[in-house]
Amino acid sequence: MDIMSNQINQGNKMNSPFSSELPDKILVYQNDKGEGKYIVDSENTGIPAQLNGIRIERLVEAFKSPFQHISVYESTYHGNLLVLDGFIQVTGADYFCYHEMIVHVPMAVIPPTPQTALVIGGGDGAAVNELCKYSCLKKIVWIDIDADVVRLCRKHFPQFFEYHDTRVEYIAMNGADIDFRNEFDIIVVDGADFNDYGADLASQRFMGKLNLALKDEGVITMLGWWAWPYREEHLQIKKLAQAHFQYTHYYWHVDPTMPFGYMGIFLMTDSALAPNIPEHYHRVPEKLLRYYNAELHSASFVLPTCFTKEEGFIHG
């Protein structure tokens, strides 16, 4: 019988070979074949319904920035992985699933040829990296509040910066404080606190600023999290978006290291386009991609029944 030992860090100190000053939760799993150490997502709301864990070998680097605790681990199977304040963010093995879908879906449907892009969040640099694959883009503004995340990811995830070039302007500031007017064809919001509706990136104020920054036919994609089983939370964010954009669409994709194995994305626009039809797929640098393709684009807008029904976890 498999045994999961009760060796989970409950505070700043833990009995592990990694560090005595980390907020990260380390779990030791053991069966008759041996044992391994796993990092599991922190949980601030009580006992979680599921634990999301990745097997790790060693701590590569940890740093406490003015905004959050940053950890980079070497994993057994997933390459390096980034953890912020105890929450798994991205791994070197499957980062491209999410980052390709949040960038190339809007780039394939936006009506005019896009020339300007804004990325808010995404301190790992991977969303910007996908945008840099488009020669039509002349300007890419990247805003993330924590320059230390950018610094550590540039060091430990060089593949996330492979296509960065002089078109990218990085600004270390709170993305909720943007002040642009009708400037961007595409905006990618790679970050929001889904469990706190008063958070800067999940507020009426921020949605209004996004609308002002977007050109008339522009498109915004934003991390949409899970339509199921967190139905109520999903609808709260959707309602925020619908108050500021004529059209709010939701699509989803496989994301192996995220809870529930998938991730959702909101696509917001005032343009009456067909989001499931990659009309401008000719723009897409398909030879540089590992996940996204035209068929997957269309399929990602087909939602399972449980995504649209009034249900969450079924108990008992």
Residue pairs with C-beta under 8 A, 6 or more apart in sequence:
1 31
2 29
2 30
2 31
3 30
3 31
4 27
4 29
4 30
5 27
5 28
5 29
5 30
5 35
7 15
7 16
7 26
7 27
7 28
8 25
8 26
8 27
8 40
9 16
9 22
9 23
9 24
9 25
9 26
12 20
12 21
12 22
12 23
13 20
13 21
14 20
14 22
14 26
16 26
16 37
17 58
18 24
18 26
18 58
18 59
19 59
19 62
21 62
22 59
22 62
22 69
22 71
23 42
23 69
23 85
23 86
24 39
24 42
24 69
24 71
24 83
24 86
25 39
25 40
25 41
25 42
25 86
26 37
26 38
26 39
26 40
26 56
27 37
27 38
27 39
27 40
27 51
27 53
28 35
28 36
28 37
28 38
29 35
29 36
29 37
29 38
29 53
36 55
36 76
37 55
37 56
38 53
38 54
38 55
38 56
39 53
39 54
39 56
39 73
39 81
39 83
39 88
40 51
40 52
40 53
41 48
41 51
41 52
41 53
41 86
41 87
41 88
41 259
42 85
42 86
42 87
44 195
45 195
49 229
49 313
50 259
50 260
52 88
52 257
52 258
52 259
54 75
54 77
54 78
54 81
54 88
54 91
54 257
55 75
55 76
55 77
55 78
56 73
56 74
56 75
56 76
56 81
57 73
57 74
57 75
57 76
58 73
58 74
59 71
59 72
59 73
59 74
60 72
60 73
60 74
60 80
60 156
61 71
61 72
61 152
61 155
61 156
62 69
62 70
62 71
62 72
63 69
63 70
63 148
63 152
64 70
65 146
65 148
65 149
66 146
67 145
67 146
67 148
68 84
68 85
68 146
68 149
69 84
69 85
69 86
70 82
70 83
70 84
70 146
70 148
70 149
70 152
71 82
71 83
71 84
72 80
72 81
72 82
72 83
72 152
72 156
73 80
73 81
73 83
74 80
75 81
75 91
75 93
77 93
78 91
78 92
78 93
78 94
78 257
79 91
79 92
79 93
80 91
80 92
80 156
80 157
81 88
81 89
81 90
81 91
81 92
81 257
82 88
82 89
82 90
82 91
82 124
82 149
82 152
82 153
82 156
82 157
83 89
84 149
88 257
89 124
90 98
90 124
90 126
90 157
91 257
92 157
92 159
93 256
93 257
94 255
94 256
94 257
95 124
95 126
95 157
95 160
96 126
96 289
96 290
96 291
97 253
97 254
97 255
97 256
97 263
97 291
98 253
98 255
98 258
98 263
99 126
99 127
99 129
99 130
100 130
100 289
100 290
100 291
100 292
101 251
101 253
101 263
101 265
101 291
101 292
101 300
102 127
102 130
102 188
102 190
102 221
102 223
102 265
103 127
103 130
103 131
103 188
103 221
104 130
104 284
104 289
104 292
104 297
105 221
105 251
105 265
105 267
105 275
105 278
105 292
105 297
105 300
106 186
106 188
106 219
106 220
106 221
106 267
107 114
107 131
107 134
107 186
107 280
107 283
107 284
108 278
108 279
108 280
108 281
108 283
108 284
108 294
108 297
109 219
109 267
109 273
109 274
109 275
109 277
109 278
109 279
109 280
110 185
110 186
110 217
110 218
110 219
110 271
110 273
110 280
111 217
111 271
111 273
111 280
112 185
112 217
113 136
113 283
114 134
114 136
114 137
114 185
114 186
115 136
115 137
115 138
115 139
115 185
116 137
116 138
116 139
116 140
116 141
116 183
116 184
116 185
116 186
116 215
117 131
117 137
117 139
117 140
117 141
117 184
117 185
117 186
117 187
117 188
118 140
118 141
118 142
118 143
118 178
118 180
118 183
118 184
118 186
118 187
118 188
118 213
119 127
119 128
119 131
119 140
119 141
119 142
119 143
119 144
119 187
119 188
119 190
120 143
120 144
120 175
120 178
120 187
120 188
120 189
120 190
120 191
120 201
121 143
121 144
121 175
121 189
121 190
121 191
121 192
121 201
121 223
122 128
122 142
122 144
122 188
122 190
122 191
123 144
123 146
123 149
123 150
123 153
123 191
124 149
124 153
124 157
124 160
125 150
125 153
125 154
125 157
125 160
125 161
125 164
126 157
126 160
127 188
127 190
128 140
128 142
128 164
128 168
129 160
129 161
129 162
129 163
129 164
130 163
131 137
131 140
131 186
131 188
132 140
132 163
132 164
132 165
132 167
132 168
133 163
133 285
133 288
134 283
134 285
136 283
137 167
138 167
139 167
139 169
140 167
140 168
140 169
141 169
141 171
141 184
142 168
142 169
142 170
142 171
143 170
143 171
143 172
143 173
143 175
143 178
144 150
144 170
144 172
144 175
144 191
145 172
145 173
145 174
145 175
146 172
147 170
147 172
150 170
150 172
153 160
153 161
154 160
154 161
163 288
174 200
175 189
175 191
175 200
175 201
175 206
176 200
176 201
176 203
176 205
176 206
176 209
178 209
178 210
178 213
179 209
180 209
180 212
180 213
181 212
181 213
182 212
182 213
182 214
182 215
182 216
183 213
183 215
184 213
184 214
184 215
184 218
185 215
185 217
185 218
185 219
186 218
186 219
186 220
186 221
187 210
187 213
187 214
187 218
187 219
187 220
187 221
188 220
188 221
188 222
189 201
189 210
189 220
189 221
189 222
189 223
190 223
191 201
191 223
192 199
192 201
192 202
192 222
192 223
192 237
193 199
193 201
193 202
194 202
194 223
194 225
194 230
194 233
194 237
195 233
196 202
197 203
197 236
197 240
200 206
202 237
202 240
203 240
204 240
204 243
204 244
207 240
207 241
207 243
207 244
207 245
208 244
210 220
210 244
210 268
211 244
211 245
211 270
214 220
214 269
214 270
216 270
216 271
217 269
217 270
217 271
218 269
218 271
219 267
219 268
219 269
219 271
219 273
220 245
220 266
220 267
220 268
220 269
221 265
221 266
221 267
221 268
222 241
222 265
222 266
222 268
223 263
223 265
223 266
224 234
224 237
224 250
224 252
224 263
224 264
224 265
224 266
225 233
225 234
225 237
225 263
225 264
226 233
226 234
226 259
226 260
226 262
226 263
226 264
227 234
227 250
227 252
227 264
227 303
227 307
227 308
228 234
228 260
228 304
228 306
228 307
228 311
228 312
229 260
229 306
229 311
229 312
229 313
230 312
231 310
231 311
231 312
232 312
234 264
237 266
238 248
238 250
238 266
241 248
241 266
241 268
242 248
244 268
245 268
245 269
245 270
246 269
246 270
246 272
247 268
247 269
247 270
247 271
247 272
247 273
247 275
248 266
248 267
248 268
249 266
249 267
249 268
249 275
249 301
250 264
250 265
250 266
250 267
250 301
250 303
250 307
251 264
251 265
251 267
251 275
251 276
251 300
251 301
252 262
252 263
252 264
252 265
252 300
252 303
252 307
253 262
253 263
253 265
253 291
253 296
253 300
254 261
254 262
255 261
255 262
255 263
267 275
269 275
273 279
275 301
276 297
276 298
276 300
276 301
276 302
277 298
278 284
278 294
278 297
278 298
281 294
281 297
284 292
284 294
286 293
